[in-house]
Amino acid sequence: MKTKILLFIFVAFLAVISIYKSPYVGGVVVNFSNAVVGSYLSFTKGIKDEINEHFRQAQEIESLRKQNAELERSAVLLSTFANELNEILKDKNSTAFNPQITLVKTLGYANISDYGKIYISDFKDYNPNKIYGLIYQGKTAGIVVSKDYRPMALLQNDPKSIFSVYIGADKIPGIAHGSKNGMVIKFIPQWLSPKVGDEVYTSGLDGIFFGGVGVGKVVKIYDESSYQSAIIEPYVKVNMPSFLYVVTKDK
């Protein structure tokens, strides 16, 4: 506040001088006063911008802290649930439920004109004779196969991306096939009744995914010669994600 008062007095003083002096002196004084005011305004604007940026970053940090706390809470609840489930399985003389996923980095397209095939980084205990499930943002993204003994991702828009699924609450079985226009669920028994809007999720019966991973929703159902098929809208549509999760253990 004091700075503003002093600046005002100084500018007023220069203005008075410009009135009683020659036009040349007045012009010089006016130009000088304008330069001083401009510099002051630029300086105060810079300070305000720095303060606003500081508060914006502080808000983002607080938001990320809240998200991290929620993720930690979810992880604790899931861990507790898994522990309780394993206790039940012990009573049934079953093996422990311990699915595992590994983060991998995408390296580049396997073929420059084919956006459904992507090389990914190697991961621990990679077996070129095994097919792995791919997860992105908590949903299915495709599968991993071997090409020249290197892990290659087949995204869900690739026709060879195939895995078993359930449809709806009734767990209607089917086989998901990749498609450029979405995904198609084939080999649905004729005596069962899937519906438009039903959620599709992995069955976990193929050793590729564990059960319950979201795939998409049914948008159309049609009859084939001896079975039904369903077109679904996938939850995930990616062309070149930076990172993916590989299902390294399905149970």
C-alpha positions as CSV (number, residue, x, y, z in Angstrom):
1,M,0.0,0.0,0.0
2,K,2.8,2.4,0.9
3,T,4.5,1.6,-2.4
4,K,1.4,2.6,-4.3
5,I,1.1,5.9,-2.4
6,L,4.7,6.8,-3.1
7,L,4.4,5.9,-6.7
8,F,1.3,8.1,-7.0
9,I,3.0,11.0,-5.4
10,F,6.0,10.6,-7.7
11,V,3.9,10.5,-10.8
12,A,1.9,13.5,-9.6
13,F,5.1,15.4,-9.1
14,L,6.3,14.6,-12.5
15,A,2.9,15.7,-14.0
16,V,3.2,19.1,-12.2
17,I,6.6,19.6,-13.6
18,S,5.4,18.8,-17.1
19,I,2.7,21.5,-16.8
20,Y,5.1,24.3,-15.8
21,K,8.0,23.3,-18.0
22,S,8.4,23.3,-21.8
23,P,6.5,20.9,-24.0
24,Y,9.8,19.0,-24.6
25,V,10.4,18.5,-20.9
26,G,6.8,17.6,-20.4
27,G,7.0,14.9,-23.1
28,V,10.1,13.5,-21.5
29,V,8.5,13.4,-18.1
30,V,5.3,11.8,-19.4
31,N,7.3,9.1,-21.2
32,F,9.4,8.5,-18.1
33,S,6.4,8.3,-15.9
34,N,4.7,5.9,-18.3
35,A,7.8,3.7,-18.3
36,V,7.8,3.7,-14.5
37,V,4.1,2.8,-14.2
38,G,4.5,0.1,-16.9
39,S,7.5,-1.5,-15.1
40,Y,5.5,-1.4,-11.8
41,L,2.5,-3.1,-13.4
42,S,4.6,-5.8,-15.0
43,F,6.4,-6.4,-11.8
44,T,3.2,-6.8,-9.8
45,K,1.6,-9.0,-12.5
46,G,4.7,-11.3,-12.3
47,I,4.3,-11.5,-8.5
48,K,0.6,-12.3,-8.8
49,D,1.3,-15.0,-11.5
50,E,3.9,-16.6,-9.3
51,I,1.5,-16.7,-6.3
52,N,-1.3,-18.1,-8.4
53,E,1.0,-20.8,-9.8
54,H,2.1,-21.7,-6.3
55,F,-1.5,-22.1,-5.1
56,R,-2.4,-24.1,-8.3
57,Q,0.5,-26.5,-7.6
58,A,-0.5,-26.8,-4.0
59,Q,-4.1,-27.7,-5.0
60,E,-2.8,-30.4,-7.4
61,I,-0.6,-31.9,-4.8
62,E,-3.5,-32.0,-2.3
63,S,-5.7,-33.6,-5.0
64,L,-3.0,-36.3,-5.7
65,R,-2.6,-36.9,-2.0
66,K,-6.3,-37.6,-1.7
67,Q,-6.3,-39.9,-4.7
68,N,-3.3,-41.8,-3.3
69,A,-5.0,-42.2,0.1
70,E,-8.1,-43.6,-1.7
71,L,-5.9,-46.0,-3.7
72,E,-4.2,-47.1,-0.5
73,R,-7.6,-47.6,1.1
74,S,-8.7,-49.8,-1.8
75,A,-5.5,-51.8,-1.7
76,V,-6.0,-52.5,2.0
77,L,-9.7,-53.6,1.4
78,L,-8.6,-55.8,-1.5
79,S,-5.8,-57.4,0.5
80,T,-8.3,-58.1,3.4
81,F,-10.8,-59.6,0.9
82,A,-8.1,-61.8,-0.6
83,N,-7.0,-63.0,2.8
84,E,-10.6,-63.9,3.8
85,L,-11.1,-65.6,0.4
86,N,-7.9,-67.6,0.9
87,E,-9.1,-68.7,4.4
88,I,-12.3,-70.0,2.7
89,L,-10.3,-71.8,0.1
90,K,-8.2,-73.5,2.8
91,D,-11.3,-74.9,4.3
92,K,-12.2,-76.4,0.9
93,N,-8.6,-77.7,0.4
94,S,-8.2,-75.4,-2.6
95,T,-5.2,-73.4,-3.7
96,A,-4.7,-69.8,-2.7
97,F,-6.1,-67.0,-4.9
98,N,-3.1,-64.8,-5.7
99,P,-3.4,-63.2,-9.2
100,Q,-0.4,-61.1,-10.2
101,I,0.2,-58.4,-12.8
102,T,3.4,-56.9,-14.1
103,L,3.9,-53.4,-15.6
104,V,5.5,-53.3,-19.1
105,K,6.4,-50.6,-21.5
106,T,5.4,-50.5,-25.1
107,L,8.3,-50.3,-27.5
108,G,6.8,-49.8,-31.0
109,Y,4.6,-51.3,-33.6
110,A,5.5,-54.7,-34.9
111,N,4.3,-53.7,-38.4
112,I,4.2,-50.0,-39.3
113,S,0.8,-50.3,-41.0
114,D,-0.8,-52.5,-38.3
115,Y,-1.8,-50.6,-35.2
116,G,-3.1,-53.7,-33.4
117,K,0.3,-55.4,-32.9
118,I,2.9,-53.7,-30.5
119,Y,6.2,-55.0,-29.1
120,I,6.4,-54.7,-25.3
121,S,9.4,-54.9,-22.9
122,D,10.5,-58.2,-21.5
123,F,9.2,-59.1,-18.1
124,K,10.3,-61.6,-15.4
125,D,9.7,-65.3,-16.1
126,Y,8.4,-64.5,-19.6
127,N,7.4,-67.8,-21.4
128,P,7.2,-67.6,-25.2
129,N,4.9,-70.6,-25.2
130,K,2.3,-69.0,-23.0
131,I,-0.5,-66.5,-23.8
132,Y,-0.9,-63.6,-21.3
133,G,-3.7,-61.2,-20.7
134,L,-3.3,-57.4,-21.1
135,I,-4.9,-54.9,-18.8
136,Y,-5.2,-51.1,-19.2
137,Q,-6.9,-48.8,-16.8
138,G,-8.4,-51.8,-15.0
139,K,-10.0,-53.3,-18.1
140,T,-9.0,-55.8,-20.7
141,A,-6.8,-54.4,-23.5
142,G,-5.8,-57.6,-25.5
143,I,-3.4,-60.5,-25.1
144,V,0.4,-61.1,-25.3
145,V,1.8,-63.7,-27.7
146,S,5.3,-64.5,-28.9
147,K,6.8,-63.3,-32.1
148,D,10.4,-64.3,-32.8
149,Y,10.6,-65.1,-29.0
150,R,9.7,-61.6,-28.1
151,P,6.6,-60.6,-26.3
152,M,4.1,-58.9,-28.6
153,A,0.8,-57.3,-27.6
154,L,-2.3,-58.0,-29.7
155,L,-4.7,-55.2,-28.8
156,Q,-8.4,-55.8,-28.8
157,N,-8.8,-54.4,-32.3
158,D,-6.8,-57.4,-33.6
159,P,-8.8,-60.4,-34.9
160,K,-6.4,-62.8,-33.2
161,S,-6.9,-61.3,-29.8
162,I,-9.1,-64.0,-28.3
163,F,-10.1,-65.0,-24.7
164,S,-13.0,-66.5,-22.8
165,V,-15.7,-64.3,-21.2
166,Y,-19.0,-64.3,-19.3
167,I,-22.0,-62.2,-20.2
168,G,-24.2,-60.7,-17.6
169,A,-25.2,-61.8,-14.1
170,D,-26.1,-65.2,-15.4
171,K,-22.5,-65.9,-16.5
172,I,-23.4,-66.8,-20.1
173,P,-20.2,-68.2,-21.6
174,G,-18.6,-67.0,-24.9
175,I,-15.4,-66.3,-26.7
176,A,-14.3,-62.7,-27.3
177,H,-12.7,-62.0,-30.6
178,G,-11.0,-58.7,-31.5
179,S,-12.4,-56.5,-34.2
180,K,-11.6,-53.2,-35.7
181,N,-15.2,-52.1,-35.1
182,G,-15.3,-53.2,-31.4
183,M,-15.4,-56.8,-30.2
184,V,-17.5,-59.9,-31.1
185,I,-18.5,-62.6,-28.6
186,K,-19.0,-65.9,-30.4
187,F,-20.2,-69.4,-29.6
188,I,-23.0,-68.3,-27.2
189,P,-25.3,-71.3,-26.7
190,Q,-28.7,-70.9,-28.5
191,W,-30.7,-71.8,-25.4
192,L,-29.3,-68.9,-23.3
193,S,-30.5,-65.3,-23.5
194,P,-27.9,-62.5,-23.4
195,K,-29.4,-59.0,-23.5
196,V,-28.3,-55.7,-24.9
197,G,-26.7,-53.7,-22.1
198,D,-25.3,-56.8,-20.4
199,E,-21.8,-56.3,-19.0
200,V,-19.1,-58.6,-20.4
201,Y,-16.1,-59.7,-18.2
202,T,-13.4,-62.3,-18.3
203,S,-14.3,-65.8,-17.1
204,G,-10.8,-66.8,-16.0
205,L,-11.3,-70.2,-17.4
206,D,-8.7,-69.9,-20.2
207,G,-5.6,-69.3,-18.1
208,I,-5.1,-65.9,-19.9
209,F,-7.0,-63.6,-17.5
210,F,-8.2,-64.0,-14.0
211,G,-12.0,-63.8,-13.7
212,G,-14.0,-60.5,-13.3
213,V,-12.0,-58.1,-15.5
214,G,-14.3,-55.8,-17.4
215,V,-14.4,-56.1,-21.2
216,G,-17.3,-54.0,-22.4
217,K,-21.1,-54.0,-22.8
218,V,-23.4,-55.8,-25.3
219,V,-24.8,-53.5,-28.0
220,K,-26.2,-56.1,-30.4
221,I,-27.1,-59.8,-30.5
222,Y,-27.6,-61.9,-33.7
223,D,-28.0,-65.6,-34.6
224,E,-25.4,-67.7,-36.3
225,S,-26.1,-71.1,-37.8
226,S,-25.8,-73.1,-34.5
227,Y,-25.0,-70.4,-31.9
228,Q,-25.5,-66.7,-31.1
229,S,-23.0,-63.9,-31.4
230,A,-22.9,-60.5,-29.7
231,I,-21.2,-57.3,-30.7
232,I,-19.9,-55.4,-27.7
233,E,-18.5,-51.9,-27.1
234,P,-15.2,-52.3,-25.3
235,Y,-14.4,-50.3,-22.2
236,V,-10.9,-49.6,-23.5
237,K,-9.9,-48.4,-26.9
238,V,-6.1,-47.7,-27.3
239,N,-3.8,-47.5,-30.2
240,M,-0.4,-46.9,-28.6
241,P,-0.5,-46.8,-24.8
242,S,2.8,-46.0,-23.0
243,F,2.4,-48.7,-20.4
244,L,0.3,-51.9,-19.9
245,Y,-0.2,-54.5,-17.3
246,V,0.5,-58.2,-18.1
247,V,-1.4,-60.9,-16.2
248,T,1.6,-63.1,-15.1
249,K,-0.5,-65.3,-12.8
250,D,-4.2,-65.9,-13.2
251,K,-5.0,-67.4,-9.8
